[in-house]
Amino acid sequence: MGVDIVPRKVCTFDCVYCQLGKTSLKTIRRFRSLDRRRFERALVAALARSPKPECVTIAGSGEPTLSRDIGTCIRIIKKHTRLPVVLITNASLFYRSEAVEQVTEADSIIPSLDAASERAFRRVNRPHKGIGLDAVIKGLIELRRRFSGKIFLEVMLVKGVNDSVRDAERLAAVIPRIRPDKVQLTFPERSPRRRELSPSPLAVRRFAGVLKGTVPRVEIVGLSLHPRKEIRSRRDEDAAPQIISLLKRRPATFEDLEEATGLPVARLARLLRDISKKYILERRSGYFRIIPGRAT
């Protein structure tokens, strides 16, 4: 279950790979964003009507730590459910002590660190002018010092910008100071326009190889590491598990699925109809997702 507590595309970054598009307001000024009573009512109603989720994730369409109410949000969630609370963040504000303090009651935190050189950091994340890479790294170190839950460090690789062996070596030098429980390597694939930003499978594997040994686990996350032309030749029964896996993890548009699988429109539409016979397939605002449970 996702919780969004900041306005759409209000963020400290304007990342080149963001599937939500250009940041509408780039800021480092934290603000109040939560009507406590309204949020609590909405949360209780959502928990009552939805199949039981695995966790409650605070992320959404902007940077959640910009909200000065994020600590209150976590406490309200924990008041009404024993589900784990997961925070997804770009980690840009943890150099501020109050931002760290307000998230320590979460169960898991997934912060981003896409680069360990200032040049690559600015090219990939396009941060607010008031944020530097050193501050982000120091904030992550402070988060680990004060947070006892799980930290899964996410690294988004962009072709030709931060996917080289040298980029991996720079990160490998920094990661032991942050001490995450796991590193997750990801790459742009949700938007057809941004698919071209994805590095090659070989580059991703080399990157992962450099990081191994700096952290207990390095995980490559994504629908596929195969070029589109390779996926196109696959049979429907091979593509279906990929689609199911993706839609269980996150919503995707028809265009996302078309680009990710390389299937013709008619074949993809037929596959989605077949999938809906076995799973609860919801479509809302142009996005498909698989809801936990079985279709009746």
N, C-alpha and C positions, 0 to 999 in steps of 0.2 A: 504494500500500500504506500503510495507516494504522497508526501506532504510538501506543498509549495508555499513559502511564507514571504516571498519578495515579489515585487512586480516583474512582469516579463522582461527579460533582457536588461535588467539593472544589475550590473556586474562590475567587478574590479578589472576584468580582462575583456579582450575582444578576440578570442582565439580564432586562428585561421580555419580550424576544423569544426567549429561549433555548428551542429545541425540545426540550431534555432535561428541562425542568421546573425546579422550585425548587432552588436550591443547598442541599445538605444540610449542608455545613460551609463557612462563609465565613471565610477566614483569610488572613493575609499571612505566616504563619510557614512558611518553607521546610523541607522534610523529605526524608529519604532514602526512595526508593521503588523502587529497582531491585535485584533479585538478578542480578548481572552474568552469571553462568554460565547461569542459567535463561533470561534474556532472549536471550543470544547463541545458545543452542540453538534457541529458538523462532524467532528471526529467520532462521537458516540453513535451518530446516525450511520456513518460509513461502516463502522465496525459491526453494527447490528445487521446491515443488509448485505454485506459482502461475504463471500467464502473466506474462510480464515486464511489470511496471508502468512507468509513465512516471517515477515518482519515489517516494520514501519520505517520507510526511508525518507529522510529530509534532504531534498535536493531541489528539483523543480526547474524553473526557467530563468533563474538568476543565481547569484552567489548567496547562499543562505546565511553565511556568517555576517553579511551586511546588516541583518536584522538584529537589533539589540534585544529582541524578544526570543531569541533562539533557545536560551536556557529555560524560559517559561514554557515554550513549546515542548521541549523534551520532557519536562516534569508533568505536563498535562497528559501527554501520551502514556507515560509510565503510570499515571494515576488510574487510567482506564483499561490498560492491557498489560499483560506480561510478555508480549512479543518484544523481541530485540529491537532496539532503536539504532538505525544506521544513518550516519551523516555522510553525504557526498559533497566535497568542497574542493575548491582550487587552492586552498591553504594559504591564500595571499594575505590574510589578516591575523595570522597566529603570532606575528611579531608583537601584537597588542595583548597584554596580559589578560584584559577583561574578556577578549574573544576566546582565548583558551579556557579560562575559568568557566565560561557559560556552556561549553560543550563536553565537559568532563563526565557528565552523567549519561552520555550516550554509551551504547554497548560496543559499537564498532564505528570506526571512522575511515573513510576512503578519501584521502587527500591526493592531490595531483602534484607531480613534479616532473615536468616534461623535458627539462634540460638542466644541465649543471654548468653551462657557460652563459654569460650575460647576453651574448649576441644571439644564440639560439633561443634563449628564453624570450627575448623581445620579438624575434621573428615569429615564433610559434604562438605565444600567448598575448602579445601586444598589450602589455599591462598599462594601467594608469601610471602616469609619470611619477607619482609618489611612491611607487613600489619598485624595489630592486631585488635581484635574485638573492643576494646575501640575506636580506630581511626574511625572505620566504624560507630559506634553508634554516636560519636561526629559529624561526617560528615553528618549523617542523620538529626541530630538536627539543624545543621547549614543550611542545605538545607531547612528545614521547615521555619527557621527564615527569609531566603532571597527569598524564592519562594512562590508566591501568588497563583499558580495554584493548581490543584488537585494532591494529593499524594496517591497512592494506594500501600500499603506495601505488598509485596508478600513473603510468607513463604513456602518453599518447605520442606515437611515432609518426612523423610527417616526412614523406619522401624528400631526400636531398637537403633537409634542414636539420634534423636532430636524430637521424637514424644510422649514423656512421659508427664504426668501431671506436673512433676517438670520442664521440659523444657518449658511447656506452662506458668507456674507461673513466670519463669525467664523473658520470653518475656513480660508477662503482666506487669511486673514491669518497663520495658524499654519503651514500646509503648507510654504511656502518655507523655513522654519527646519528642518523635518524632512527635506526633500529626498528624498521617495520617488521611485522610478522610475515608479510608476503609482498612481493612486487608483482603487479599485474601490467603486462604490456598490451596496449590496445592500439588501434589504428582506425582512421576514418573509413566508414563503410555505409553509414546510414543514408547518406544523400548522394544521388548520382553525380551532382556537381562536385562533390568533395571526394568521391571515390578515387580520383586521379591523384590525390594526396597520399594514398596508401603506399608504404614501402613494399619492396619485393619480399616474398617469403624467405628468401635466403638472407636478406638484410635483417629481418626480424629474428631469425634463428641465431644469426651471429651476435646480435645485440643481447639476446637472452643468454647465450653462452658466456659472454663477458661478465654478466651480472651474477651468474651462478657462483656461489661461495660467499657472496656478500650478504646474503639473506637466507633464511631457512627454505624459502620456496620462491621460484620465479614461474609465473603462469602467463601463457599467451592466451588472450581472450579475443574471441571473434567468431563470426559465422564461418569463415573460410579463409585460408591463405592461398587459394588457387586463383589464378587469373580468370577473368570472366570467360574467355574463350574455352578454357578447360571445363568449366562448369556446364557450359552450354551443351556439351556432348553427352552429359549424363542422362540417365533414364529418370522418369518421374519418381520411381520408388527410391532413387538415391537422393533426389532433391527434397522430397517431403520431410525426412528427418531434420534436414538443415533448417527448413522453414519453421518447423515445430520448435526446434531448439531456440531459434531467434525470437519467436513470438512469445515463448515462455519467459524469456529474459527481459524483453522490452517491446514496446509498441513499434510498429513499422508501417509505412504507407505501402500501397500497391507498387508505387514506383521504386521504393526502397527494395522490395522483394524482387522486382523485375531486374534491377541492377545487380543485386547480390547473387541471384541465381543464374541470370542470363537466359531465363526461359522466355519463350514467346508468350504474348499476352493470353492467348486462348488456353495454352497449357497451364499457365500459372493460375488462371481463374478456375480451371477444372480441379487443380490440386487443392486450392483453398476450399472448394465445395466438398471435396473428399475429406479434407481435414476437419471441416465443421461437423461431419457425421460422427467423428470420434472424440472431438474436443469441443469445449464451449468457446467458440470463436466470436469475439465481439468486435464490432467496427464502430468507432466513435471519432468524429471530427476528422475523418479521412485516415485514421490509424487503425490497423488490426492489432489484436492482442489475444492471447490464449489465457482464459481465466482458469485457475486451478479447479479441477473436477472433471468429470466425464460428461459428454453430451448424452442426453436422454433419447 
